[in-house]
Amino acid sequence: MSTLVIGYGNPGRLDDGLGPAFAERIQGLDLPGVTVESNYQLNIEDAELVSRYDTVVFADASVDAAEPFDFLPLEKKAPMVGFSSHSITAESLLGLAEELFGGTPKAFAMAIRGYDFDEFGEYLSPSAAANLERSVECFGHWVESVR
């Protein structure tokens, strides 16, 4: 089974960097069958990449996830591109992956609870860093359980 992890968010906005930090930590685990990507946001161009995997995990910071994180299944939605054609939701990206490339991966959201988003800085708050550790641990166990 092939798994893609996409961590996204802005590492220069404190806890908004949880998605890229998750991706970096997962990359360091060197898990078999797991490919890791990271970016500031999801892009419509990611649909082709997503279509090539059995499973995709979208990792991002959340202001309203349960502590320490929510790990929930995602369902595709009709592709909807908002104000910018370079920004898209995970659900719409799944819809594009199917519509354009025939890809139908299982998908999950790893929504990691963050707290500090209103300042500039390339570090995580202590509480967000603790939530990141727990999400990485959970993901490692999940990968083992689905293999």
Secondary structure in CASP SS format (residue, H / E / C, confidence):
PFRMAT SS
TARGET T0000
AUTHOR 0000-0000-0000
METHOD secondary structure of the structure
MODEL  1
M C 1.00
S C 1.00
T E 1.00
L E 1.00
V E 1.00
I E 1.00
G E 1.00
Y E 1.00
G C 1.00
N C 1.00
P C 1.00
G C 1.00
R E 1.00
L H 1.00
D H 1.00
D H 1.00
G H 1.00
L H 1.00
G H 1.00
P H 1.00
A H 1.00
F H 1.00
A H 1.00
E H 1.00
R H 1.00
I H 1.00
Q H 1.00
G H 1.00
L H 1.00
D C 1.00
L C 1.00
P C 1.00
G C 1.00
V E 1.00
T E 1.00
V E 1.00
E E 1.00
S E 1.00
N E 1.00
Y C 1.00
Q C 1.00
L C 1.00
N C 1.00
I C 1.00
E C 1.00
D H 1.00
A H 1.00
E H 1.00
L H 1.00
V H 1.00
S H 1.00
R C 1.00
Y C 1.00
D C 1.00
T E 1.00
V E 1.00
V E 1.00
F E 1.00
A E 1.00
D E 1.00
A E 1.00
S E 1.00
V C 1.00
D C 1.00
A C 1.00
A C 1.00
E C 1.00
P C 1.00
F E 1.00
D E 1.00
F E 1.00
L E 1.00
P E 1.00
L E 1.00
E C 1.00
K C 1.00
K C 1.00
A C 1.00
P C 1.00
M C 1.00
V C 1.00
G C 1.00
F C 1.00
S C 1.00
S C 1.00
H C 1.00
S C 1.00
I C 1.00
T C 1.00
A H 1.00
E H 1.00
S H 1.00
L H 1.00
L H 1.00
G H 1.00
L H 1.00
A H 1.00
E H 1.00
E H 1.00
L H 1.00
F H 1.00
G C 1.00
G C 1.00
T C 1.00
P C 1.00
K E 1.00
A E 1.00
F E 1.00
A E 1.00
M E 1.00
A E 1.00
I E 1.00
R E 1.00
G C 1.00
Y C 1.00
D C 1.00
F C 1.00
D C 1.00
E C 1.00
F C 1.00
G E 1.00
E C 1.00
Y C 1.00
L C 1.00
S C 1.00
P H 1.00
S H 1.00
A H 1.00
A H 1.00
A H 1.00
N H 1.00
L H 1.00
E H 1.00
R H 1.00
S H 1.00
V H 1.00
E H 1.00
C H 1.00
F H 1.00
G H 1.00
H H 1.00
W H 1.00
V H 1.00
E H 1.00
S H 1.00
V H 1.00
R C 1.00
END
